[in-house]
């Protein structure tokens, strides 16, 4: 059988299982007495073993099997989940991840882990002493026995309630046991299909494994269900047997007595709730509960966005002609098209949006490893991981965020003994908080470490030639902190493998600004440091404000606009050649966009009123004067090519409804 078509699904599901194992192992490190975490780790290792074996990846399956055995020893109390045991498990996960990455790159499973598995098998550790060893689980039941009713029983009261409920509805009650063929390529998927078929013939009141376990990859090959149906047993059996990859099927009437027989695998089944027969109505949706997520090729999403972009351009052309139309019904139709396209745009954007957790789930493990390497204790907290961003933005964030975390650990958080001297808890804190602010996403990364000294930063920048003496004298404390993003700046006195605060921060800033965002720095000496990232919601189709400067039109992303301005000449003050206005935000410097772009100053509206926009950059407000504000619209952002590519101050271009090209400004780099 050609397994290549399943490779992409295998890689995706393997990554999910590994991430879950990482998370469970991190929790176990904090709560070693929590046996449920060991059980969850065991199930994930079991799923990895089965998946990789079905794909023919022998080394991955063997390593997963050995990790499963190791976890089973912990479950039984033969060894304790000590730090050395957990470190060994982390190493095993890293080895699994390396093997899967090799499969991703070359399609083969060639890494040999025999030396490591030998260490797993020879590990003795310390037995758990806080509690007696867990009872040994019963020996696995032979597959053949699982497809016919066994001696174990469903809880008597539960069974009686199910029988009474079925009788009231005029339904027969059956035990259904299905064994999936051993050579099934995707046994979990096959079991889910069987569930759907069985659900179409009645109502599933109990099943083992549960639907959630099936969707999570936990399936040993046999599916057991308690079915209430009007159909005869022979019809149910025939319907199931028509499905491919079925080894055997058993359909038997549940005995009409308390303690009805049930297959052994039903001992962990989901059953009618403790509310009694009335709960059957809520139990029935069990088989119909479906995942709200689907796997979609990102290239298809990109094609959808491109198509919607063309539709938006066409819509813009129609709306531009609206003022000249006199036919009422035509105007109404165009307005309706406008509304529908806007709804389609919102839907298309939502398809590209993904929660921050998509990338954030890998950070706890990375921070744990970095902190241990530096001999520091760190507690990591994530708030707002459900906040959504454009997938294209999310995919660029892991490296910048990890660099910030490295800086927090290397030069932010103090060693435990130093924190004690300063009256702080030995365990430092790093917190990442995400929130939405209008058309932007804010990500704040803060630590409770030693903070930064603006004066020291200024002196280092002066010594390294990053600033001159005049700039040194004029820099405010906030502006001095931003110097850590200058190329080549570092406060580290000793080069280490982990970045010092400021080393590489110019790259972090460049990445954030290339995404249309901004980076801010806040710090208080002895208290801690906060890095703030302000990012647009999406890169594909953006909301812009159109402005006119001379004869040219430009588009400004709304994510960079704080608010619009209307300024009368009498409000403008001049100091040392710089124009200023006083506003509710404070004293704001004014700049003429025409001059910034290398042209002549605009003349403003008749009567002398000046229009402009208020922007925020690096924590400071500034006003940008234009000749005219033309209004808001949706724009499809296209990258600049040829001689225009890389020109400072422009992030792309958009095509207007009349076919003209309008450049999109990047005020962060002007």
N, C-alpha and C positions, 0 to 999 in steps of 0.2 A: 504493500500500500504506500502511495506517495504521501509522506508526512510533511513535505515542504509547505503545503498550503496551511498547515496548522502552526507553523513556526512562529509567525507573528503573534498569534494568540497565546502561545506558550510563553514567549518572552514577556508579554504584557502581564500575564497572570503570575509568572515567576517573580517579577519585580514587585507586584503587590504582596505576595506571600513573604518575600524577604523584608519588605518594609514593615509588615505587621510583626514579624519576628523581632526585628530591631526594636520596635516600640514596646513589645511585651518584655523583652530582655532588659530594656532600660527601666521598666516598672519593677521587674523582679529584683534588679540591683538595689532599688529603693526599699522594696517590701519582700525580702527573701522568704517570709513565712506564708505568703499568699500562694497557696497550692493551685488556685484556679489559673494563675499565670503560667505555671508549668504545664497544666493541661492544655492551655491554648497554644503554647509553644510546641507541644507534642503533636497537636493536630495539624499545625502548619507544616511541621517537618514531614509528617505523614503524607500530606497533600503534595509537597514538593517531591517526595520519593515516587509517588504514583504518577504524577505528571511527567517527570523526567524519564521514568521507565517506559511509559507509553510512547514517548518520542524517540526512544532508543539511545538516550544519553546515559550511558552506563556509569561513568564516573560521578556525574551529578547525583544520580539515583543512589549510588553506593554511599556517597558522603552524606546525603540526606538520611539514609537508613542508619548510619552510625550516629548521627546527631539525634535521631529519634530514639535509638537505644540508650544513649547517654541521658536524655531527658527522662526516659522511662526509669532509669536507675534513681534519678532524683525523685520521681513520683513515688517510687516504692520506699524511699527513705534510705536507700543504700549509701547514697552520698548526699551531702548538703549543698544547697545553692550558694556556696561560698564565693568570695571574690575571684579566686583562682578558677573555679568552675565556670563562672560567668564570663571571665576573660577568654577561657577556652571556647565557649559557645560563640562569643563575638568573633573570634578568629575563624571559627567554622563558617559563620555567616559571610565573612569577608571572602573566604575561599569559594563559597557558593556563588557569590556575586561575581568574582573574577571568572569563574567557569562559564557563567551565563553570558558575561560580556564577550568572552571568546566565541561562544556560539553565535552571538549577535553579529560579530565581525566576520566570522568565517564559516559558520554553520556546523562546526565540529566541536566535539567534546573530548579534548585531548589532555587536559590537566590531570595529573595523577596526584591523589591526596593520600596515598597509602601511609606515608610517614606521619601525617597528622592524625589519620584515623587510628594508627597504632597508639598515639598518645592518648586519644580518647578512650580506647579500650583498656589501657594500662592505668588510667587515672584512678586513684583510690580515694583521695580527698578525705573528708571526715563524714561519717554517717550523721544523719539528723538525730539530735538528742532531745530536742524540745518537745517531740511528740513521738509516740510509738510508730513503727513502720506502718505504712498504708497496707491494707489487706491486698493480697495478690488478686488480680482480676482473674475471672474464670478463663479457662483455656478457650482459644478461639473455636467456635463451632464450625464444623466442616461446611463448605459451601452447599453441598447437597442437602444437608439437614436444614439449612436456613430457608429453603423454599417450601417447607411443609411445617404445619403448626407444631410447636414444641410444648414442653411442660410449663414454661413460665406463663404468668397470667398478667393481664392488665389489672390495675387496681380495681377491686370488686365494685366499689360504689361508682367509680367512673364508668365501668362497663355497664352497670345496671342503668345508669342515667342515659347512656348512649342507646341501649336497647329500648328503653321507654320512649325516648325521643323519636327513634326510627319507627316504632310501632304506631305512634300518633300520626306520623306522616305517611304511613302505609308503605314503608321502605324495607327492603331486605338489608341485613347487615352482613358484610363479608370481610374476612381477612384476605388481603391480596399480597402475595410475595412474588417479586420479580427479580431474577438474577440476570444481570447484564453480561453479555459475552466477554470473556477474558481478553479477546483481541480487539475490543472496542477502542477506537482511536480517542474518543472523548466520552468516557463513561459518565461523567457528571452531566454533560449536555444531554446524553441519551436518557438518563434518569429523569431529567427535567421534562423532556418530551413525553415520557411515559406518564408522569404526573399530570400533564396537561390532558392527555388522552383519557386517563382514568377520571379526572375531574369532569370531563364532558359526559360521563355516564352516570354521574351522581354527585354526592357530596363527600369529600374527604374529611373525616372527623379526627383522624390521628395519622401520623406518619413518622417513619424513622429511616434514614436520618431526616432532620428537619429541613424545611425549604432553605433556611438561611445556611445550614451546613452544606447542602448541595451546591448552592451558589458560591460558597466559599471554598469549594473543592474537596470537602471532606466526605468521601464516598468510598465504601469498601467493596462495592460490587453488587450488593443486595438491597433492594428497596421494599419496605413493608408498609402497608397502608390499611387503615380501617375505613371501609367504604360503605356508605348508605346509598342504595340504588333500587330502582324499580326493575332493573334488568336481571335476567337469569345469569347464574354463574358461568354457564357455557358461553354465553354471548360476550361477557366481560373477558373471559379467557381468550376467546378467538380474536377480539379486537386488539388485545395486547400482543398476541402472537404474530399479528400481521406487521408489527414494527420490526425493523432490522436490528441486528446485534442483540437479540434476546436469546439467552441460553435456556431458561426454563421459567414457567409461570405456574403459580398455585393460587387458586381462588376457592376458598372454603367458607361455608356459612358459619358465622359466629354462633357458638352454642348458646341456646336460650336458657342460660342459667347464670347466676352470679359467679364471677371468676371464670369467664369464658376463656378458652385457650387462646393463646397468642404466640406468634413466632418469637423466638428469643430476641431478635433485634428490636422488638417493640418495647423492651424494658426502658428505653430512653425516649419513647415517642412523645410527641406533642399531642395532648388529648384535650377533650372538652374541659373547659375551665371549672373552677370550684364553684361558680355561680349555679351550676346544674344544667339541666337540659336547655334552658333558655339561652345558655351561652353558646349553644351549637350554632346559632346564627352568626355569632362573631367568630366562631372557630372555622366555619365554612370558608371564609375568604382566604384561609391558609394556602389553599392550592392555587388561588387566583392572584396572590400577592406577587407582583412582578417588580423587578428592578426598575427604578426610574432613570437609570443611566444606560446609554448605548455607546458602543465603541464605533467611532466614525473616523475614517481616514481624514487627517487634517487637510490634505490636498483638496478634498471635496468641499470642506468648509471654505478654503481659500477661493475655490471656484465660485461658490455661492456668493461670497463677499464681492468678488469682481463683478458678477452679474448684477447684484444689487447696486453696485457703484454705477454701472452703466445706466441702470434704471433711474437712479437719482439724478444723473446728468440730464437724461431725457426729461425727467419731471421738472428740473430747473428751467429747461427751455420752454416748457408749456407755461409755467407760472410767470415767466418773464413776459409772455404775450398776454397775460390776463388783463392788464389795464386797457388794452386796445380792443378787447372783445365786447360786443354789444349783445350777443345772444345769451340770454339768462340761463337756459338749460345747458349750453355748452360750458359756461362758467361753473355751473354746479357740478357737471361731470368732471371737469378738471380739478375742482376742489376735492371731489371724492377720490380721484386718482391720487392726489397729493396726500390725503389722509391714509389711503391704503399703502402707498409706498413708504410713508413714515412708519407705519406699523410693521411692514416687512423689514425695514431697516433695523428697527428695535429688536425684532426676532433674530435677524441674522447676526447682530452684534452679540446677543445673548448666547448664541451657539458658540461663539468664539471665546466667551468668557469662562474662566475657570477659577475656582477658589484658591486663595493663597496657600491653603493647605497642600495643594498639588506639589509645591516645591518646599514648603515649610516642614513637612513631615520628616525630611531627611536631616534637619538641623540638630535635633536633640542628640543624636548619635555623634555627629561631627563635633559638637561642643563638648560632649562628654570626653571624647578622645583627646581633644586639644587641651582641655583643662588638666587631664591626668598627665599628659606629656609635660606640662609646665608645673606640676606639683601643686595645683590650685583646686579649690572646691568651688563649684559653680552651680547655681540653680537657674535653670532656663524656663522662661514663661512666654507663651504665645497667646496674645489676645487678638481676636478678630480674624482668625484663620479662615472664616467663612466668607470674608470680603472677596469679591470677584474682580479680576483684571483680564485684559485681553491676553490670550494664550501667547501671542508673539512677545508681549512684554514680560510675562511670567518666565518664559524660557530664557530670557537674558538676565534674570535676577539672581539665580543661585550663586554665581561667582562673586558679584559685588557684595552680596549679603554675607557670604562666608568670609570674605576679606574683612568686613567690618567686625564680625564676630571674633576673628583671629586677633584683631587689634584690641578689642575689649579684653580678651583673655591675656594677651601678652603684656600690654602696657596699661590696661585699665584696672582690672581686678588685681588687688594686692595679694601676696602670699598669706596664708592663714595666720602666721605669727605676726606679720605686720598689721593685719586687720585687727588682731587682738589688741596690739599696742594703741591703735587708733580708736578703740572702743566700738569696733564693728563686729558683727557675727563672722565667724571663720568662713562661712559659705557666702561667696559673692553672688550677686544677682545680675542676670542679663535678661532684659525684657524686650520683646518685639510686639508692637501694637499696631494694627492696621485699622483704618477707618476711611470712610468716604466723606469728602468735602466738595460739594457741588460736582463739577466735572472732573474732579481729581481724586486720587487715592493717596492717602498719607500713610507712610510706614515709618514708625519711630523705633529706633534701636537704642536702648539706654542701658547703662551699667551703673552700679553704685561703687565704682572704684575711686581712684585717686584724682580723677579729673585732670584738666590741663591748665597751665598757667599762660595767659595771653602774653605777658611780658617776656617770658622765656621763649615762647614761639617767635615773637618779633625779633629777639636777639639772634636766634638761630638762623632765621630767614635773612637777616642782615649779613651775618657771617658767611652764609653760603651764596650771597649775591643774588638772592631771589628778589629782594627789595632794596631800594637805595635809602640813604639817610633821610631824605625829604619824606618818602613814603612811610618810613619808620615812625617819624614824628607825628604824622597825621592819622595813622591807623587807630580806629576804635577797638576796644576789646573784642567785639563781635567780628570785626573784619580780620583781626589778628588770628582768631581761631580758624577762619576759613583758609589761612595760609597752609594748613596741613594738606590741602588738596593740590598744592602747587607741585609741579614735577620735581623730583629729587629731594623733596623736603622730608626730614625725619628727625624725631627727637631721641631716637634710640642711640645709645652710646656703644652698644655691642650688637653686631649683626647676629640674628638668630634665624632658625628655619621658619619661625612664625613671624609674620609681618609686624613691625613696630608701628605704632599709631602714626599715620601719615605716609608710610612707605606704600606706594601703590594707590593711595587715595586719589591721586590725579586720574588714574585709570578708572576707579569707581565713579568719580564725577563725570568723566567722559562718557561712560556707558549710560549713566542716568540721563545726561543731557542729550545723548543720541536718541533716547527714547522719548524726548520731548518733556523731560522732567527736570527737577532742580534738587540740589542737595544743600542742606543747611546743617550747621554745627552749633551746638550749645554745650557749654561745659562750666562747671563750678569746681574750683580747686578743692580737693578733699571730699567732694560729694559725689561726683560722677560726670559722665559725658553722655550726650544724646545726639545721634545722627538722625536727621529727618529727611526722608525721601518723598518728594511730591511728584506723582506720576499721572499721566493721562489715563482715562479708562480704557481707551482703545487707540490703535494706530491706523486702522483700516479706513474707516469712515468717521470723520471728525466734525464737530460743530465749530464753525469759524465765524469771526466778525470781519466783514469786508470793509476795507478803508480805501480812501483815495488819497494819493499823494501826487500832486501835479496832474498829469494825464494818465497815470498808471494806477491800477487797482492791485491791492495786496490782501491776502487773507491772514488773519491772526488767530491761532487756535484759542478757543475759549478757555482751555485749561491754563493758558498763560495770562488771561485777562482777569484782573481783580475787579474792576468796574470801569465804566466809561466816564469821561470828563467833559464838562462844558466850562470853559474858563474865559472870563472877560479880561481885557487888557489891564484894567485897574487892579486886578488881583495879583498880577505878576510882580515879583520883587527880583532885583538883580543884585548879586553879591559876588565880587571878583569874577565878573564875566559869566556867572552861572545864573540861569533863571530859576526862581523858586515860587511855589505857592503854598499857602497855609490851608490845610484841609483837616477833616476829622481824623485822618490817619497821622497827622503831624506835618512837619515841614517837608515838602516833596520837591525834589529837583525836577526841572522840566527839560526835555530834549525834543528837538524837531526831527521827526522821522526822515524828512527830506534831506536834512544835513547829515544825519547818521548814515543814510544810504548814498551820500556823495553828491546830492543835488542841491538846488536852491531852496530857501525857506518857503513854506507855503504861506498863502495870504489869508487863510481863514475864511469864515462865512462873511457875507455882507453885514456891516455893522460892527465888525471887529471881533465877534465871538470866535473863540478857538475851540476846536473839538479834539479830543484825544482819548487815550486809554491809560488807566492806572495799572501798572504791572509790579509784581513782587519778584525780586531776584536776590538770592543770597541773604534773605532776611530783611531786605531794605526795599522801600517803595520808590517808584519813579514814575513820572508822567511822560507819555510819548504823544506829542502833538502831531495831528494829521490834518489834511485839508477837509475831509468829509468822512462821516461814518455812514456806510451804505447799508448796514443791516446784517442780520444773522442768517446763516444757511448751513445746510449739510454739505460737506465736501469730501470727495474721494481723493485721498492723498496719494500722489504718484511720486516715486523717487526721481531725483534729478540725475541726468546722465550726461556723458560727454564733458564739454568744457565747464558746464554748470555744476557738475558733481563736486561736492566738498567745499563749495563757496560758503564762507562764514556768514551766518545770519539768515540762511534759508534752509528749511527742512524738506522741501519738496514743492510740488506744483499741483494745481487742480484745474480741471477743464470746466468752464462755465457752460450754461445752457446754450449760449450763442456760438459756442465753439472756441471762444478765446481762452488763452492760457493765463492763469493768475498764479503768481509765486506765493508760497506759504512761508511766512516769516518765522524765524526762530529767535524770539526776543532774548532768550538766555545767552545767545552767543553774539548778539549785536554789540 
